[in-house]
Amino acid sequence: VVPATMNAFELISTSQGLNLSSLFEK
Amino acid sequence: MGCASSKRSKRTPGYEEPTVLAAETPFTVSEVEALYELYKKLSNAIIADGLIHKEEFQLALFRNRNRRNLFADRIFDLFDVKRNGVIEFGEFVRSLGVFHPNAPVADKIAFAFRLYDLRQTGFIEREELKEMVLALLHESDLVLSEDVVETIVDKTFTDADTKGDGKIDTEEWKEFVSKHPSLIKNMTLPYLKDITLAFPSFVVASEVEESD
């Protein structure tokens, strides 16, 4: 559930494309 | 003596000495050597030319070479400093340096700003923010009504654009992040502190000795 009061930048920062930790998975 | 080295290591274009990169980034020399091990793996995953192409970057991020994603595209473009379509080793290390737990917070804030300034105008504009929200929703299969999207974008924009000129500049961005530090959480990769454990660089160490 995404509340209408959600911070838009908070929302986009959850993108998988911004999660570089997967680069380190073997 | 040059002919003695039949097993001289092949360096890829864009290779830079670990000592040089360590001097410019939060990494130690051995961490840069470990990053070279990771880099070699990523950069030879599809095209064996020792350079990270976008498909290889997508493969590493998503386990799928064809998965396009607005944010992954932006990260790739920022890492590809020379804008030649590939991420070279030096670019890889310098850019990842921003994600090091010990990197200055100001660098993380600035990197995130450039990431979200989609059209590189020096400002984050409302349309860009909306485009990113829609991209996120698409990526995560979330469905929100047009009204809710507009409300989220409007509210965030009003909070961040304190000067009220319809765009977020770097000063406003710094201020906004200081109020919402979680916004740059993904600019720190704890893995980078343990990189030498994950990618031991014995081979590189012996190559360095060899070339001396």
gemmi code that builds the backbone of each chain (N, CA, C; Angstrom):
import gemmi

chains = {
    "A": [
        ("VAL", (0.849, -1.195, 0.000), (0.000, 0.000, 0.000), (0.889, 1.251, 0.000)),
        ("VAL", (0.628, 2.136, -0.912), (1.415, 3.375, -0.986), (0.513, 4.534, -0.568)),
        ("PRO", (0.749, 5.104, 0.606), (-0.104, 6.227, 1.022), (0.167, 7.474, 0.192)),
        ("ALA", (-0.842, 8.290, 0.037), (-0.692, 9.505, -0.773), (0.268, 10.497, -0.130)),
        ("THR", (0.589, 10.277, 1.140), (1.531, 11.177, 1.813), (2.973, 10.707, 1.642)),
        ("MET", (3.140, 9.608, 0.912), (4.475, 9.037, 0.706), (5.391, 10.055, 0.026)),
        ("ASN", (6.608, 10.105, 0.479), (7.619, 10.942, -0.155), (8.011, 10.292, -1.490)),
        ("ALA", (7.850, 11.019, -2.578), (8.098, 10.433, -3.909), (9.546, 9.962, -4.065)),
        ("PHE", (10.482, 10.685, -3.480), (11.882, 10.266, -3.602), (12.144, 8.993, -2.793)),
        ("GLU", (11.432, 8.885, -1.678), (11.530, 7.664, -0.861), (11.062, 6.469, -1.701)),
        ("LEU", (9.973, 6.710, -2.398), (9.402, 5.648, -3.232), (10.395, 5.235, -4.330)),
        ("ILE", (10.937, 6.191, -5.044), (11.808, 5.816, -6.167), (13.144, 5.253, -5.685)),
        ("SER", (13.527, 5.601, -4.460), (14.814, 5.071, -3.979), (14.736, 3.570, -3.710)),
        ("THR", (13.530, 3.008, -3.762), (13.407, 1.556, -3.563), (13.589, 0.782, -4.868)),
        ("SER", (13.848, 1.481, -5.950), (13.981, 0.789, -7.236), (15.109, -0.240, -7.201)),
        ("GLN", (14.829, -1.385, -7.802), (15.862, -2.431, -7.892), (17.045, -1.946, -8.729)),
        ("GLY", (16.760, -1.044, -9.660), (17.822, -0.506, -10.504), (18.813, 0.366, -9.741)),
        ("LEU", (18.428, 0.765, -8.540), (19.329, 1.586, -7.722), (20.000, 0.765, -6.632)),
        ("ASN", (19.683, -0.513, -6.599), (20.252, -1.368, -5.556), (21.479, -2.103, -6.102)),
        ("LEU", (22.621, -1.479, -5.942), (23.836, -2.034, -6.549), (24.397, -3.232, -5.795)),
        ("SER", (23.758, -3.588, -4.676), (24.318, -4.713, -3.921), (24.308, -6.000, -4.752)),
        ("SER", (23.398, -6.085, -5.722), (23.374, -7.325, -6.523), (24.633, -7.490, -7.388)),
        ("LEU", (25.386, -6.403, -7.581), (26.640, -6.531, -8.340), (27.630, -7.449, -7.616)),
        ("PHE", (27.457, -7.556, -6.294), (28.442, -8.281, -5.502), (28.040, -9.729, -5.234)),
        ("GLU", (26.860, -10.100, -5.752), (26.429, -11.476, -5.535), (27.157, -12.395, -6.488)),
        ("LYS", (27.619, -13.494, -5.938), (28.396, -14.412, -6.782), (27.471, -15.296, -7.596)),
    ],
    "B": [
        ("MET", (64.983, -7.796, -21.104), (64.266, -8.597, -20.124), (62.772, -8.661, -20.461)),
        ("GLY", (62.392, -7.800, -21.374), (60.961, -7.736, -21.667), (60.416, -9.027, -22.239)),
        ("CYS", (61.316, -9.817, -22.898), (60.817, -11.021, -23.541), (60.611, -12.160, -22.538)),
        ("ALA", (61.048, -11.968, -21.304), (60.958, -13.042, -20.325), (59.517, -13.354, -19.928)),
        ("SER", (58.675, -12.387, -20.100), (57.349, -12.555, -19.526), (56.347, -13.097, -20.532)),
        ("SER", (56.366, -14.411, -20.716), (55.394, -14.990, -21.638), (54.009, -14.972, -21.004)),
        ("LYS", (53.952, -14.897, -19.671), (52.626, -14.870, -19.049), (52.282, -13.472, -18.558)),
        ("ARG", (52.830, -12.480, -19.248), (52.498, -11.107, -18.843), (50.974, -10.929, -18.882)),
        ("SER", (50.488, -10.301, -17.859), (49.039, -10.199, -17.763), (48.516, -9.223, -18.812)),
        ("LYS", (47.338, -9.555, -19.334), (46.709, -8.654, -20.303), (45.862, -7.660, -19.530)),
        ("ARG", (46.102, -6.384, -19.752), (45.297, -5.370, -19.086), (44.276, -4.851, -20.079)),
        ("THR", (43.102, -4.620, -19.569), (42.053, -4.139, -20.457), (42.207, -2.638, -20.674)),
        ("PRO", (41.642, -2.138, -21.755), (41.656, -0.682, -21.956), (40.949, -0.024, -20.769)),
        ("GLY", (41.490, 1.072, -20.315), (40.853, 1.752, -19.188), (41.358, 1.265, -17.844)),
        ("TYR", (42.265, 0.283, -17.863), (42.833, -0.198, -16.601), (43.677, 0.922, -15.989)),
        ("GLU", (43.562, 1.089, -14.695), (44.405, 2.074, -14.011), (45.018, 1.411, -12.795)),
        ("GLU", (46.175, 1.870, -12.426), (46.891, 1.259, -11.311), (46.111, 1.418, -10.000)),
        ("PRO", (46.047, 0.335, -9.236), (45.335, 0.395, -7.947), (45.864, 1.493, -7.028)),
        ("THR", (47.147, 1.775, -7.073), (47.677, 2.821, -6.176), (47.086, 4.191, -6.536)),
        ("VAL", (46.931, 4.424, -7.837), (46.363, 5.708, -8.295), (44.899, 5.809, -7.846)),
        ("LEU", (44.156, 4.721, -8.060), (42.725, 4.748, -7.718), (42.513, 4.809, -6.209)),
        ("ALA", (43.372, 4.129, -5.472), (43.234, 4.145, -4.009), (43.490, 5.557, -3.464)),
        ("ALA", (44.396, 6.284, -4.133), (44.711, 7.640, -3.668), (43.537, 8.591, -3.873)),
        ("GLU", (42.683, 8.266, -4.847), (41.584, 9.181, -5.183), (40.238, 8.779, -4.600)),
        ("THR", (40.182, 7.604, -3.968), (38.896, 7.072, -3.501), (39.033, 6.610, -2.047)),
        ("PRO", (37.932, 6.225, -1.426), (38.035, 5.717, -0.045), (38.626, 4.304, 0.028)),
        ("PHE", (38.906, 3.671, -1.123), (39.389, 2.288, -1.110), (40.890, 2.200, -0.817)),
        ("THR", (41.288, 1.092, -0.196), (42.709, 0.794, -0.050), (43.185, 0.123, -1.340)),
        ("VAL", (44.504, -0.021, -1.467), (45.034, -0.678, -2.667), (44.495, -2.105, -2.777)),
        ("SER", (44.475, -2.834, -1.677), (43.997, -4.224, -1.791), (42.501, -4.276, -2.090)),
        ("GLU", (41.755, -3.285, -1.645), (40.321, -3.249, -1.998), (40.152, -2.962, -3.500)),
        ("VAL", (40.991, -2.086, -4.033), (40.909, -1.817, -5.477), (41.273, -3.096, -6.254)),
        ("GLU", (42.247, -3.826, -5.750), (42.620, -5.087, -6.415), (41.468, -6.079, -6.366)),
        ("ALA", (40.768, -6.107, -5.244), (39.605, -7.000, -5.139), (38.499, -6.542, -6.095)),
        ("LEU", (38.348, -5.212, -6.216), (37.344, -4.698, -7.159), (37.700, -5.072, -8.589)),
        ("TYR", (38.993, -5.199, -8.850), (39.396, -5.606, -10.206), (38.942, -7.042, -10.489)),
        ("GLU", (38.972, -7.880, -9.464), (38.469, -9.252, -9.633), (36.976, -9.223, -9.977)),
        ("LEU", (36.238, -8.418, -9.230), (34.800, -8.278, -9.507), (34.597, -7.695, -10.907)),
        ("TYR", (35.377, -6.681, -11.222), (35.247, -6.011, -12.523), (35.487, -7.000, -13.674)),
        ("LYS", (36.509, -7.827, -13.517), (36.813, -8.798, -14.591), (35.641, -9.751, -14.802)),
        ("LYS", (35.039, -10.155, -13.700), (33.899, -11.076, -13.796), (32.726, -10.399, -14.523)),
        ("LEU", (32.410, -9.172, -14.110), (31.260, -8.473, -14.709), (31.527, -8.129, -16.172)),
        ("SER", (32.763, -7.748, -16.467), (33.060, -7.206, -17.794), (33.307, -8.287, -18.840)),
        ("ASN", (33.358, -9.524, -18.407), (33.511, -10.610, -19.379), (32.289, -11.528, -19.385)),
        ("ALA", (31.210, -11.062, -18.798), (30.034, -11.924, -18.654), (29.362, -12.226, -19.991)),
        ("ILE", (29.369, -11.274, -20.898), (28.723, -11.487, -22.203), (29.726, -11.261, -23.329)),
        ("ILE", (30.365, -10.115, -23.319), (31.345, -9.778, -24.357), (32.722, -9.800, -23.694)),
        ("ALA", (33.581, -10.682, -24.149), (34.866, -10.883, -23.452), (35.891, -9.829, -23.857)),
        ("ASP", (35.554, -8.554, -23.622), (36.513, -7.502, -23.972), (36.998, -6.742, -22.744)),
        ("GLY", (36.606, -7.214, -21.559), (37.103, -6.574, -20.349), (36.543, -5.183, -20.103)),
        ("LEU", (35.408, -4.875, -20.692), (34.741, -3.586, -20.442), (33.287, -3.894, -20.083)),
        ("ILE", (32.717, -3.125, -19.187), (31.322, -3.414, -18.810), (30.369, -2.703, -19.768)),
        ("HIS", (29.658, -3.514, -20.552), (28.635, -2.985, -21.456), (27.305, -2.944, -20.704)),
        ("LYS", (26.367, -2.180, -21.263), (25.098, -2.024, -20.549), (24.395, -3.361, -20.303)),
        ("GLU", (24.453, -4.246, -21.287), (23.810, -5.563, -21.106), (24.435, -6.330, -19.940)),
        ("GLU", (25.732, -6.168, -19.775), (26.412, -6.863, -18.679), (26.024, -6.257, -17.327)),
        ("PHE", (25.855, -4.954, -17.346), (25.425, -4.259, -16.127), (24.006, -4.714, -15.743)),
        ("GLN", (23.131, -4.787, -16.742), (21.756, -5.226, -16.493), (21.737, -6.680, -16.013)),
        ("LEU", (22.593, -7.492, -16.613), (22.664, -8.900, -16.213), (23.077, -9.008, -14.743)),
        ("ALA", (24.066, -8.215, -14.347), (24.543, -8.269, -12.963), (23.476, -7.769, -11.984)),
        ("LEU", (22.737, -6.745, -12.393), (21.734, -6.181, -11.486), (20.471, -7.017, -11.395)),
        ("PHE", (20.053, -7.531, -12.545), (18.724, -8.161, -12.595), (18.746, -9.642, -12.962)),
        ("ARG", (19.949, -10.197, -13.185), (20.051, -11.567, -13.706), (19.345, -11.694, -15.058)),
        ("ASN", (19.258, -10.593, -15.750), (18.565, -10.592, -17.041), (19.186, -9.484, -17.893)),
        ("ARG", (19.818, -9.888, -18.996), (20.552, -8.896, -19.787), (19.639, -7.930, -20.540)),
        ("ASN", (18.373, -8.305, -20.693), (17.475, -7.470, -21.489), (16.530, -6.611, -20.665)),
        ("ARG", (16.678, -6.665, -19.361), (15.739, -5.917, -18.532), (16.120, -4.447, -18.466)),
        ("ARG", (15.367, -3.627, -19.167), (15.620, -2.189, -19.155), (14.978, -1.580, -17.921)),
        ("ASN", (15.623, -0.577, -17.384), (15.136, 0.058, -16.169), (15.690, 1.475, -16.150)),
        ("LEU", (14.809, 2.426, -15.978), (15.219, 3.838, -16.022), (16.372, 4.137, -15.059)),
        ("PHE", (16.268, 3.599, -13.846), (17.261, 3.939, -12.816), (18.601, 3.256, -13.088)),
        ("ALA", (18.533, 2.012, -13.557), (19.785, 1.321, -13.911), (20.457, 2.049, -15.080)),
        ("ASP", (19.662, 2.557, -16.009), (20.203, 3.333, -17.135), (20.919, 4.588, -16.626)),
        ("ARG", (20.292, 5.246, -15.655), (20.901, 6.467, -15.114), (22.217, 6.164, -14.402)),
        ("ILE", (22.213, 5.077, -13.615), (23.448, 4.694, -12.909), (24.528, 4.396, -13.945)),
        ("PHE", (24.164, 3.621, -14.966), (25.145, 3.260, -15.995), (25.716, 4.530, -16.627)),
        ("ASP", (24.836, 5.455, -16.982), (25.282, 6.688, -17.647), (26.206, 7.517, -16.744)),
        ("LEU", (25.922, 7.526, -15.458), (26.787, 8.298, -14.551), (28.138, 7.604, -14.343)),
        ("PHE", (28.124, 6.277, -14.321), (29.393, 5.544, -14.200), (30.232, 5.714, -15.473)),
        ("ASP", (29.548, 5.759, -16.613), (30.233, 5.884, -17.906), (30.627, 7.353, -18.122)),
        ("VAL", (31.631, 7.776, -17.378), (31.995, 9.202, -17.364), (32.409, 9.690, -18.757)),
        ("LYS", (33.131, 8.841, -19.487), (33.591, 9.256, -20.828), (32.482, 9.215, -21.871)),
        ("ARG", (31.343, 8.683, -21.513), (30.198, 8.574, -22.420), (30.563, 7.810, -23.695)),
        ("ASN", (31.292, 6.722, -23.531), (31.619, 5.921, -24.713), (30.892, 4.578, -24.714)),
        ("GLY", (29.846, 4.467, -23.894), (28.990, 3.282, -23.954), (29.462, 2.101, -23.126)),
        ("VAL", (30.578, 2.259, -22.434), (31.071, 1.177, -21.566), (31.586, 1.790, -20.260)),
        ("ILE", (31.607, 0.965, -19.214), (32.203, 1.412, -17.956), (33.607, 0.821, -17.874)),
        ("GLU", (34.595, 1.690, -17.877), (35.982, 1.234, -17.762), (36.319, 1.020, -16.281)),
        ("PHE", (37.436, 0.338, -16.049), (37.787, -0.014, -14.670), (37.924, 1.223, -13.767)),
        ("GLY", (38.636, 2.231, -14.244), (38.823, 3.439, -13.439), (37.482, 4.112, -13.124)),
        ("GLU", (36.594, 4.134, -14.110), (35.269, 4.729, -13.904), (34.483, 3.923, -12.863)),
        ("PHE", (34.618, 2.611, -12.966), (33.919, 1.703, -12.057), (34.346, 1.969, -10.605)),
        ("VAL", (35.646, 2.051, -10.388), (36.165, 2.221, -9.022), (35.832, 3.615, -8.486)),
        ("ARG", (36.047, 4.640, -9.300), (35.763, 6.009, -8.822), (34.284, 6.179, -8.493)),
        ("SER", (33.420, 5.629, -9.368), (31.980, 5.774, -9.117), (31.557, 4.971, -7.899)),
        ("LEU", (32.058, 3.737, -7.783), (31.690, 2.933, -6.613), (32.216, 3.557, -5.326)),
        ("GLY", (33.286, 4.337, -5.455), (33.844, 5.017, -4.282), (32.800, 5.867, -3.571)),
        ("VAL", (31.879, 6.446, -4.348), (30.814, 7.266, -3.766), (29.926, 6.416, -2.850)),
        ("PHE", (29.828, 5.110, -3.165), (28.947, 4.215, -2.415), (29.652, 3.587, -1.211)),
        ("HIS", (30.919, 3.923, -1.021), (31.672, 3.374, 0.110), (31.123, 3.956, 1.413)),
        ("PRO", (31.024, 3.127, 2.452), (30.500, 3.659, 3.727), (31.289, 4.859, 4.244)),
        ("ASN", (32.568, 4.959, 3.891), (33.366, 6.089, 4.388), (33.405, 7.286, 3.432)),
        ("ALA", (32.712, 7.212, 2.320), (32.722, 8.339, 1.371), (31.971, 9.523, 1.990)),
        ("PRO", (32.372, 10.742, 1.653), (31.676, 11.915, 2.218), (30.187, 11.924, 1.852)),
        ("VAL", (29.377, 12.260, 2.832), (27.923, 12.306, 2.595), (27.600, 13.313, 1.487)),
        ("ALA", (28.366, 14.400, 1.428), (28.111, 15.417, 0.397), (28.239, 14.805, -1.002)),
        ("ASP", (29.177, 13.875, -1.167), (29.344, 13.223, -2.478), (28.127, 12.352, -2.805)),
        ("LYS", (27.599, 11.694, -1.779), (26.426, 10.830, -1.987), (25.209, 11.680, -2.373)),
        ("ILE", (25.070, 12.802, -1.684), (23.930, 13.691, -1.970), (24.045, 14.230, -3.399)),
        ("ALA", (25.258, 14.613, -3.783), (25.469, 15.165, -5.124), (25.238, 14.093, -6.191)),
        ("PHE", (25.667, 12.882, -5.915), (25.481, 11.802, -6.891), (23.986, 11.521, -7.086)),
        ("ALA", (23.256, 11.466, -5.973), (21.812, 11.200, -6.067), (21.116, 12.311, -6.855)),
        ("PHE", (21.563, 13.537, -6.662), (20.963, 14.659, -7.407), (21.169, 14.462, -8.908)),
        ("ARG", (22.391, 14.135, -9.285), (22.677, 13.948, -10.714), (21.878, 12.783, -11.283)),
        ("LEU", (21.687, 11.775, -10.441), (20.907, 10.604, -10.851), (19.464, 10.992, -11.205)),
        ("TYR", (18.889, 11.835, -10.367), (17.481, 12.190, -10.539), (17.279, 13.378, -11.491)),
        ("ASP", (18.355, 14.070, -11.815), (18.274, 15.166, -12.786), (18.351, 14.526, -14.179)),
        ("LEU", (17.231, 13.902, -14.563), (17.220, 13.029, -15.742), (17.757, 13.700, -16.994)),
        ("ARG", (17.373, 14.950, -17.202), (17.775, 15.620, -18.451), (18.996, 16.520, -18.262)),
        ("GLN", (19.639, 16.358, -17.130), (20.884, 17.079, -16.826), (20.788, 18.579, -17.066)),
        ("THR", (19.740, 19.152, -16.487), (19.549, 20.596, -16.614), (20.107, 21.333, -15.406)),
        ("GLY", (20.552, 20.580, -14.397), (21.018, 21.216, -13.169), (19.890, 21.380, -12.151)),
        ("PHE", (18.722, 20.883, -12.503), (17.568, 20.936, -11.609), (16.789, 19.625, -11.718)),
        ("ILE", (16.108, 19.270, -10.632), (15.133, 18.172, -10.743), (13.785, 18.837, -10.948)),
        ("GLU", (13.185, 18.540, -12.077), (11.923, 19.193, -12.394), (10.746, 18.273, -12.061)),
        ("ARG", (9.576, 18.887, -11.947), (8.391, 18.131, -11.551), (8.118, 16.970, -12.515)),
        ("GLU", (8.262, 17.253, -13.810), (8.005, 16.219, -14.808), (8.959, 15.032, -14.642)),
        ("GLU", (10.205, 15.357, -14.268), (11.189, 14.286, -14.057), (10.801, 13.434, -12.856)),
        ("LEU", (10.367, 14.109, -11.809), (9.971, 13.370, -10.610), (8.784, 12.457, -10.925)),
        ("LYS", (7.837, 12.991, -11.670), (6.669, 12.174, -12.024), (7.084, 10.990, -12.901)),
        ("GLU", (7.968, 11.257, -13.828), (8.442, 10.178, -14.719), (9.105, 9.055, -13.896)),
        ("MET", (9.863, 9.460, -12.877), (10.531, 8.453, -12.048), (9.530, 7.679, -11.191)),
        ("VAL", (8.534, 8.374, -10.683), (7.507, 7.667, -9.890), (6.777, 6.661, -10.774)),
        ("LEU", (6.425, 7.081, -11.982), (5.723, 6.161, -12.889), (6.615, 4.972, -13.248)),
        ("ALA", (7.911, 5.235, -13.442), (8.837, 4.143, -13.767), (8.925, 3.153, -12.612)),
        ("LEU", (8.947, 3.679, -11.401), (9.015, 2.807, -10.219), (7.756, 1.955, -10.111)),
        ("LEU", (6.612, 2.592, -10.343), (5.350, 1.859, -10.253), (5.311, 0.749, -11.298)),
        ("HIS", (5.766, 1.076, -12.487), (5.781, 0.100, -13.575), (6.680, -1.087, -13.211)),
        ("GLU", (7.854, -0.735, -12.669), (8.841, -1.760, -12.322), (8.333, -2.691, -11.226)),
        ("SER", (7.559, -2.116, -10.294), (7.159, -2.938, -9.158), (5.724, -3.448, -9.271)),
        ("ASP", (5.129, -3.275, -10.451), (3.757, -3.727, -10.671), (2.768, -3.127, -9.683)),
        ("LEU", (3.101, -1.956, -9.185), (2.164, -1.266, -8.299), (1.210, -0.455, -9.167)),
        ("VAL", (-0.031, -0.438, -8.763), (-0.985, 0.363, -9.520), (-1.533, 1.457, -8.609)),
        ("LEU", (-1.349, 2.686, -9.035), (-1.906, 3.816, -8.289), (-2.718, 4.654, -9.254)),
        ("SER", (-3.768, 5.240, -8.746), (-4.573, 6.072, -9.640), (-3.755, 7.317, -10.016)),
        ("GLU", (-4.122, 7.896, -11.132), (-3.465, 9.113, -11.609), (-3.498, 10.201, -10.524)),
        ("ASP", (-4.654, 10.264, -9.825), (-4.812, 11.268, -8.762), (-3.804, 11.084, -7.647)),
        ("VAL", (-3.624, 9.822, -7.238), (-2.700, 9.553, -6.132), (-1.268, 9.887, -6.561)),
        ("VAL", (-0.919, 9.518, -7.786), (0.421, 9.844, -8.298), (0.637, 11.353, -8.273)),
        ("GLU", (-0.349, 12.083, -8.766), (-0.233, 13.557, -8.783), (-0.085, 14.111, -7.368)),
        ("THR", (-0.847, 13.539, -6.440), (-0.794, 14.017, -5.051), (0.584, 13.776, -4.453)),
        ("ILE", (1.118, 12.567, -4.672), (2.445, 12.224, -4.125), (3.508, 13.160, -4.707)),
        ("VAL", (3.456, 13.343, -6.012), (4.460, 14.189, -6.674), (4.308, 15.645, -6.211)),
        ("ASP", (3.080, 16.114, -6.171), (2.835, 17.508, -5.758), (3.332, 17.769, -4.351)),
        ("LYS", (2.976, 16.860, -3.454), (3.333, 17.069, -2.041), (4.858, 17.068, -1.879)),
        ("THR", (5.501, 16.089, -2.474), (6.965, 16.015, -2.360), (7.600, 17.250, -2.974)),
        ("PHE", (7.075, 17.644, -4.100), (7.664, 18.788, -4.791), (7.507, 20.065, -3.971)),
        ("THR", (6.331, 20.224, -3.402), (6.105, 21.416, -2.576), (7.062, 21.428, -1.387)),
        ("ASP", (7.266, 20.251, -0.773), (8.165, 20.175, 0.389), (9.611, 20.480, 0.006)),
        ("ALA", (10.022, 20.001, -1.170), (11.436, 20.134, -1.543), (11.738, 21.479, -2.209)),
        ("ASP", (10.807, 21.958, -2.996), (11.026, 23.202, -3.752), (10.690, 24.402, -2.871)),
        ("THR", (11.575, 24.656, -1.918), (11.258, 25.695, -0.928), (11.232, 27.094, -1.529)),
        ("LYS", (11.944, 27.284, -2.640), (11.929, 28.607, -3.280), (10.688, 28.788, -4.158)),
        ("GLY", (10.002, 27.683, -4.403), (8.752, 27.762, -5.144), (8.886, 28.183, -6.591)),
        ("ASP", (10.025, 27.861, -7.206), (10.197, 28.260, -8.610), (9.962, 27.097, -9.577)),
        ("GLY", (9.383, 26.022, -9.062), (8.998, 24.921, -9.951), (10.106, 23.947, -10.267)),
        ("LYS", (11.238, 24.059, -9.614), (12.318, 23.105, -9.827), (13.170, 23.005, -8.566)),
        ("ILE", (13.787, 21.840, -8.405), (14.594, 21.615, -7.205), (16.056, 21.816, -7.586)),
        ("ASP", (16.721, 22.755, -6.926), (18.142, 22.957, -7.215), (18.995, 22.207, -6.186)),
        ("THR", (20.292, 22.280, -6.335), (21.159, 21.471, -5.470), (21.055, 21.893, -4.004)),
        ("GLU", (20.867, 23.184, -3.768), (20.738, 23.652, -2.382), (19.477, 23.094, -1.731)),
        ("GLU", (18.373, 23.193, -2.491), (17.106, 22.668, -1.971), (17.214, 21.152, -1.748)),
        ("TRP", (17.919, 20.480, -2.655), (18.083, 19.030, -2.538), (18.857, 18.671, -1.266)),
        ("LYS", (19.946, 19.397, -1.004), (20.748, 19.131, 0.210), (19.884, 19.295, 1.457)),
        ("GLU", (19.105, 20.368, 1.452), (18.241, 20.651, 2.594), (17.195, 19.544, 2.770)),
        ("PHE", (16.628, 19.122, 1.652), (15.583, 18.093, 1.682), (16.160, 16.767, 2.202)),
        ("VAL", (17.361, 16.408, 1.733), (17.978, 15.156, 2.181), (18.339, 15.241, 3.670)),
        ("SER", (18.731, 16.428, 4.121), (19.071, 16.535, 5.547), (17.830, 16.302, 6.414)),
        ("LYS", (16.658, 16.613, 5.861), (15.419, 16.339, 6.610), (14.979, 14.886, 6.463)),
        ("HIS", (15.412, 14.264, 5.359), (15.013, 12.871, 5.073), (16.249, 12.054, 4.708)),
        ("PRO", (17.097, 11.775, 5.691), (18.375, 11.100, 5.384), (18.211, 9.724, 4.737)),
        ("SER", (17.052, 9.106, 4.950), (16.871, 7.767, 4.364), (16.882, 7.819, 2.829)),
        ("LEU", (16.722, 9.015, 2.268), (16.715, 9.134, 0.808), (18.040, 8.717, 0.176)),
        ("ILE", (19.109, 8.782, 0.936), (20.403, 8.400, 0.352), (20.934, 7.091, 0.948)),
        ("LYS", (20.029, 6.346, 1.552), (20.433, 5.047, 2.130), (21.048, 4.148, 1.052)),
        ("ASN", (20.438, 4.198, -0.137), (20.943, 3.306, -1.202), (22.233, 3.833, -1.859)),
        ("MET", (22.741, 4.933, -1.343), (24.027, 5.441, -1.842), (25.192, 4.861, -1.021)),
        ("THR", (24.876, 3.971, -0.101), (25.928, 3.319, 0.688), (25.806, 1.808, 0.543)),
        ("LEU", (26.902, 1.175, 0.171), (26.926, -0.285, 0.017), (27.862, -0.866, 1.079)),
        ("PRO", (27.295, -1.450, 2.142), (28.141, -2.031, 3.192), (29.103, -3.087, 2.644)),
        ("TYR", (28.716, -3.769, 1.552), (29.553, -4.790, 0.915), (30.961, -4.272, 0.614)),
        ("LEU", (31.044, -2.985, 0.326), (32.337, -2.446, -0.105), (33.382, -2.491, 1.002)),
        ("LYS", (32.922, -2.640, 2.243), (33.884, -2.763, 3.338), (34.467, -4.177, 3.410)),
        ("ASP", (33.759, -5.122, 2.836), (34.217, -6.518, 2.908), (34.640, -7.030, 1.545)),
        ("ILE", (34.918, -6.115, 0.654), (35.157, -6.517, -0.731), (36.371, -7.451, -0.863)),
        ("THR", (37.370, -7.285, -0.005), (38.560, -8.145, -0.132), (38.248, -9.580, 0.291)),
        ("LEU", (37.241, -9.738, 1.146), (36.846, -11.096, 1.539), (36.050, -11.752, 0.427)),
        ("ALA", (35.209, -10.954, -0.202), (34.339, -11.503, -1.246), (35.113, -11.808, -2.523)),
        ("PHE", (36.109, -10.958, -2.825), (36.872, -11.141, -4.063), (38.372, -11.066, -3.782)),
        ("PRO", (38.924, -12.130, -3.202), (40.364, -12.094, -2.916), (41.156, -11.920, -4.210)),
        ("SER", (42.255, -11.185, -4.117), (42.951, -10.801, -5.353), (44.355, -11.377, -5.421)),
        ("PHE", (44.488, -12.670, -5.130), (45.812, -13.298, -5.144), (46.480, -13.176, -6.510)),
        ("VAL", (45.685, -13.376, -7.538), (46.238, -13.357, -8.890), (46.809, -11.982, -9.213)),
        ("VAL", (46.053, -10.961, -8.885), (46.507, -9.607, -9.167), (47.788, -9.321, -8.392)),
        ("ALA", (47.843, -9.751, -7.115), (49.019, -9.490, -6.300), (50.251, -10.099, -6.947)),
        ("SER", (50.125, -11.330, -7.463), (51.299, -11.966, -8.067), (51.659, -11.285, -9.383)),
        ("GLU", (50.658, -10.755, -10.086), (50.955, -10.048, -11.340), (51.734, -8.764, -11.077)),
        ("VAL", (51.404, -8.105, -9.984), (52.101, -6.870, -9.654), (53.575, -7.172, -9.406)),
        ("GLU", (53.814, -8.247, -8.656), (55.202, -8.629, -8.388), (55.949, -8.919, -9.687)),
        ("GLU", (55.243, -9.631, -10.562), (55.855, -10.034, -11.817), (56.315, -8.838, -12.645)),
        ("SER", (55.474, -7.801, -12.641), (55.777, -6.667, -13.514), (56.876, -5.776, -12.930)),
        ("ASP", (57.201, -5.977, -11.645), (58.226, -5.116, -11.042), (59.619, -5.415, -11.553)),
    ],
}
model = gemmi.Model(1)
for chain_id, residues in chains.items():
    chain = gemmi.Chain(chain_id)
    for i, (resn, *xyz) in enumerate(residues, 1):
        res = gemmi.Residue()
        res.name, res.seqid = resn, gemmi.SeqId(i, " ")
        for name, pos in zip(("N", "CA", "C"), xyz):
            atom = gemmi.Atom()
            atom.name, atom.element = name, gemmi.Element(name[0])
            atom.pos, atom.b_iso = gemmi.Position(*pos), 0.0
            res.add_atom(atom)
        chain.add_residue(res)
    model.add_chain(chain)
structure = gemmi.Structure()
structure.add_model(model)
structure.setup_entities()
